[in-house]
Amino acid sequence: MDMLSRIEEILLLAIWKLEDNAYGISVREQVERDTGVKWMSGAIYAPLNRLKKNGYVRTYQAKNSAEKGGRPRIYYRLTKLGMRKLATIQEVNQSIWMDVPDLKKERKA
């Protein structure tokens, strides 16, 4: 099975959550909310490009989306293949965590 990296999984989930508002900055902010970790702006673009290259996301440029004097925003949308990949990862995660007790309760100081 072709597995996603953890950041690719997190990015696909962020794009899914953001629906039609998934562009670079909004994706990074969603990832930060989901992980509680501050991300450098450039850190998401290499994995986003891999996701696009592999056919899991597609990009489009929205009309009139440029900030004053800036470049137009590039938006990301999951493809059908990307949705199937997320569903597979969800199944894998559920399977590998099955029968594992709440580890916070299992911790010994």
Backbone as CSV, one residue per row, in Angstrom:
resi,resn,N_x,N_y,N_z,CA_x,CA_y,CA_z,C_x,C_y,C_z
1,MET,0.846,-1.182,0.000,0.000,0.000,0.000,0.887,1.240,0.000
2,ASP,0.541,2.181,-0.842,1.246,3.454,-0.921,0.759,4.336,0.225
3,MET,1.625,4.580,1.191,1.237,5.337,2.380,1.584,6.814,2.215
4,LEU,0.763,7.651,2.820,1.037,9.076,2.892,1.962,9.350,4.066
5,SER,2.739,10.430,3.949,3.475,10.883,5.123,2.464,11.518,6.072
6,ARG,2.853,11.713,7.308,1.930,12.300,8.290,1.528,13.724,7.869
7,ILE,2.479,14.515,7.370,2.134,15.879,6.963,1.197,15.851,5.759
8,GLU,1.385,14.911,4.838,0.462,14.809,3.705,-0.947,14.475,4.181
9,GLU,-1.045,13.575,5.137,-2.344,13.231,5.717,-2.985,14.465,6.363
10,ILE,-2.207,15.177,7.156,-2.716,16.369,7.843,-3.148,17.430,6.831
11,LEU,-2.373,17.609,5.770,-2.726,18.587,4.744,-4.010,18.202,4.008
12,LEU,-4.157,16.928,3.657,-5.391,16.493,2.995,-6.597,16.742,3.893
13,LEU,-6.446,16.449,5.179,-7.551,16.699,6.112,-7.862,18.188,6.232
14,ALA,-6.829,19.017,6.241,-7.045,20.470,6.315,-7.794,20.960,5.076
15,ILE,-7.402,20.486,3.911,-8.079,20.882,2.671,-9.527,20.413,2.699
16,TRP,-9.751,19.205,3.165,-11.123,18.685,3.273,-11.948,19.567,4.215
17,LYS,-11.387,19.925,5.359,-12.105,20.753,6.333,-12.399,22.148,5.792
18,LEU,-11.472,22.722,5.035,-11.615,24.087,4.545,-12.535,24.200,3.326
19,GLU,-12.813,23.090,2.698,-13.679,23.038,1.515,-13.213,24.036,0.456
20,ASP,-14.029,25.037,0.116,-13.698,25.970,-0.959,-12.796,27.122,-0.517
21,ASN,-12.294,27.087,0.703,-11.435,28.153,1.207,-10.018,27.654,1.484
22,ALA,-9.585,26.628,0.767,-8.278,26.020,1.010,-7.219,26.623,0.090
23,TYR,-6.549,27.650,0.573,-5.397,28.225,-0.130,-4.239,28.207,0.861
24,GLY,-3.043,28.504,0.404,-1.834,28.330,1.206,-1.930,28.758,2.656
25,ILE,-2.269,30.015,2.903,-2.287,30.528,4.278,-3.399,29.865,5.089
26,SER,-4.573,29.695,4.498,-5.674,29.084,5.260,-5.363,27.633,5.589
27,VAL,-4.684,26.940,4.669,-4.297,25.547,4.943,-3.300,25.507,6.098
28,ARG,-2.288,26.381,6.050,-1.291,26.415,7.138,-1.955,26.734,8.472
29,GLU,-2.875,27.684,8.496,-3.565,28.030,9.740,-4.411,26.860,10.251
30,GLN,-5.053,26.130,9.348,-5.839,24.964,9.759,-4.933,23.889,10.346
31,VAL,-3.786,23.674,9.715,-2.814,22.701,10.224,-2.341,23.114,11.617
32,GLU,-2.102,24.391,11.820,-1.680,24.882,13.136,-2.775,24.657,14.176
33,ARG,-4.027,24.910,13.821,-5.135,24.660,14.755,-5.238,23.171,15.084
34,ASP,-5.093,22.341,14.070,-5.247,20.899,14.271,-4.099,20.275,15.055
35,THR,-2.880,20.767,14.844,-1.714,20.141,15.475,-1.220,20.877,16.712
36,GLY,-1.583,22.157,16.845,-1.061,22.957,17.943,0.393,23.342,17.750
37,VAL,0.892,23.192,16.527,2.292,23.489,16.214,2.330,24.626,15.207
38,LYS,3.228,25.586,15.443,3.414,26.704,14.513,4.197,26.206,13.301
39,TRP,3.699,26.472,12.110,4.335,26.028,10.878,4.874,27.225,10.109
40,MET,6.056,27.083,9.560,6.612,28.096,8.663,5.774,28.083,7.392
41,SER,5.582,29.234,6.802,4.750,29.326,5.602,5.214,28.382,4.501
42,GLY,6.497,28.329,4.252,7.012,27.498,3.164,6.984,26.008,3.429
43,ALA,6.781,25.598,4.672,6.878,24.178,5.033,5.775,23.322,4.432
44,ILE,4.678,23.935,4.028,3.571,23.132,3.512,3.600,22.976,1.994
45,TYR,4.375,23.803,1.303,4.282,23.814,-0.157,4.908,22.601,-0.832
46,ALA,6.027,22.087,-0.337,6.619,20.881,-0.940,5.657,19.689,-0.818
47,PRO,5.092,19.422,0.389,4.142,18.312,0.459,2.860,18.585,-0.343
48,LEU,2.409,19.844,-0.415,1.243,20.144,-1.250,1.537,19.849,-2.715
49,ASN,2.735,20.175,-3.156,3.121,19.874,-4.541,3.171,18.373,-4.792
50,ARG,3.655,17.586,-3.815,3.658,16.123,-3.959,2.230,15.597,-4.067
51,LEU,1.344,16.141,-3.222,-0.061,15.716,-3.264,-0.671,16.022,-4.625
52,LYS,-0.330,17.169,-5.180,-0.831,17.527,-6.512,-0.239,16.592,-7.564
53,LYS,1.064,16.374,-7.499,1.747,15.501,-8.461,1.163,14.087,-8.437
54,ASN,0.807,13.610,-7.249,0.256,12.263,-7.103,-1.238,12.189,-7.414
55,GLY,-1.844,13.325,-7.713,-3.246,13.335,-8.110,-4.238,13.366,-6.969
56,TYR,-3.787,13.688,-5.750,-4.680,13.712,-4.588,-5.384,15.058,-4.423
57,VAL,-4.773,16.112,-4.957,-5.392,17.439,-4.948,-5.225,18.051,-6.321
58,ARG,-6.079,18.997,-6.619,-5.911,19.811,-7.818,-5.909,21.261,-7.365
59,THR,-5.358,22.110,-8.189,-5.304,23.528,-7.857,-6.103,24.316,-8.879
60,TYR,-6.543,25.467,-8.443,-7.185,26.407,-9.352,-6.960,27.807,-8.817
61,GLN,-6.977,28.743,-9.721,-6.772,30.139,-9.368,-8.121,30.831,-9.401
62,ALA,-8.492,31.416,-8.285,-9.774,32.109,-8.208,-9.656,33.482,-8.852
63,LYS,-10.685,33.876,-9.529,-10.715,35.206,-10.126,-10.788,36.252,-9.021
64,ASN,-10.080,37.325,-9.222,-10.106,38.460,-8.288,-9.732,38.063,-6.862
65,SER,-8.813,37.123,-6.712,-8.429,36.700,-5.361,-7.113,37.308,-4.909
66,ALA,-6.500,38.105,-5.735,-5.201,38.671,-5.373,-5.373,39.770,-4.331
67,GLU,-4.479,39.752,-3.356,-4.428,40.858,-2.404,-3.874,42.065,-3.151
68,LYS,-3.971,43.234,-2.584,-3.499,44.456,-3.247,-2.081,44.274,-3.782
69,GLY,-1.960,44.272,-5.094,-0.658,44.179,-5.727,0.003,42.820,-5.647
70,GLY,-0.639,41.858,-5.044,-0.037,40.537,-4.878,-0.456,39.569,-5.968
71,ARG,0.015,38.346,-5.822,-0.342,37.304,-6.774,-1.722,36.755,-6.443
72,PRO,-2.407,36.244,-7.445,-3.713,35.617,-7.183,-3.535,34.386,-6.297
73,ARG,-4.527,34.106,-5.498,-4.487,32.928,-4.638,-4.656,31.654,-5.456
74,ILE,-3.893,30.649,-5.053,-4.036,29.317,-5.620,-4.797,28.495,-4.595
75,TYR,-5.917,27.951,-4.992,-6.764,27.153,-4.112,-6.526,25.672,-4.370
76,TYR,-6.747,24.882,-3.335,-6.566,23.431,-3.403,-7.912,22.763,-3.175
77,ARG,-8.130,21.686,-3.910,-9.350,20.911,-3.739,-8.979,19.431,-3.839
78,LEU,-9.569,18.624,-2.970,-9.330,17.182,-3.036,-9.911,16.620,-4.319
79,THR,-9.214,15.656,-4.896,-9.749,14.906,-6.025,-10.465,13.675,-5.469
80,LYS,-11.134,12.941,-6.335,-11.759,11.682,-5.899,-10.702,10.729,-5.375
81,LEU,-9.553,10.700,-6.030,-8.447,9.862,-5.570,-7.977,10.301,-4.185
82,GLY,-7.918,11.608,-3.954,-7.527,12.136,-2.646,-8.516,11.739,-1.559
83,MET,-9.804,11.781,-1.880,-10.823,11.355,-0.904,-10.692,9.872,-0.597
84,ARG,-10.440,9.075,-1.622,-10.253,7.626,-1.389,-9.014,7.379,-0.533
85,LYS,-7.970,8.155,-0.775,-6.743,8.008,0.014,-6.999,8.364,1.470
86,LEU,-7.750,9.445,1.720,-8.095,9.816,3.096,-8.921,8.730,3.766
87,ALA,-9.880,8.169,3.045,-10.709,7.103,3.602,-9.854,5.891,3.961
88,THR,-8.894,5.569,3.113,-7.995,4.443,3.391,-7.155,4.714,4.625
89,ILE,-6.612,5.920,4.722,-5.797,6.287,5.888,-6.636,6.245,7.157
90,GLN,-7.876,6.696,7.075,-8.767,6.643,8.238,-8.955,5.192,8.684
91,GLU,-9.172,4.295,7.750,-9.321,2.868,8.086,-8.050,2.312,8.712
92,VAL,-6.903,2.669,8.137,-5.622,2.190,8.674,-5.434,2.702,10.095
93,ASN,-5.690,3.991,10.313,-5.529,4.556,11.658,-6.457,3.883,12.659
94,GLN,-7.697,3.663,12.275,-8.631,2.991,13.183,-8.159,1.576,13.485
95,SER,-7.643,0.904,12.469,-7.175,-0.472,12.652,-5.956,-0.552,13.572
96,ILE,-4.986,0.335,13.361,-3.767,0.234,14.178,-3.994,0.686,15.611
97,TRP,-5.015,1.525,15.848,-5.311,1.979,17.206,-6.340,1.098,17.905
98,MET,-6.929,0.153,17.181,-7.929,-0.713,17.784,-7.311,-1.487,18.953
99,ASP,-8.053,-1.619,19.994,-7.648,-2.363,21.199,-6.542,-1.698,22.003
100,VAL,-6.173,-0.477,21.668,-5.179,0.256,22.456,-5.951,1.088,23.483
101,PRO,-5.634,0.925,24.758,-6.341,1.712,25.776,-5.954,3.187,25.700
102,ASP,-6.667,4.005,26.419,-6.350,5.426,26.490,-4.961,5.558,27.116
103,LEU,-4.005,5.966,26.314,-2.608,5.998,26.778,-2.357,7.081,27.808
104,LYS,-3.188,8.110,27.835,-3.027,9.143,28.868,-3.284,8.539,30.243
105,LYS,-4.229,7.632,30.314,-4.530,6.965,31.580,-3.477,5.941,31.949
106,GLU,-2.787,5.415,30.940,-1.783,4.374,31.161,-0.435,4.945,31.578
107,ARG,-0.248,6.221,31.407,1.041,6.855,31.714,1.386,6.744,33.189
108,LYS,2.596,6.422,33.456,3.117,6.385,34.836,4.212,7.440,34.935
109,ALA,4.131,8.259,35.938,5.101,9.357,36.105,6.442,8.900,36.516
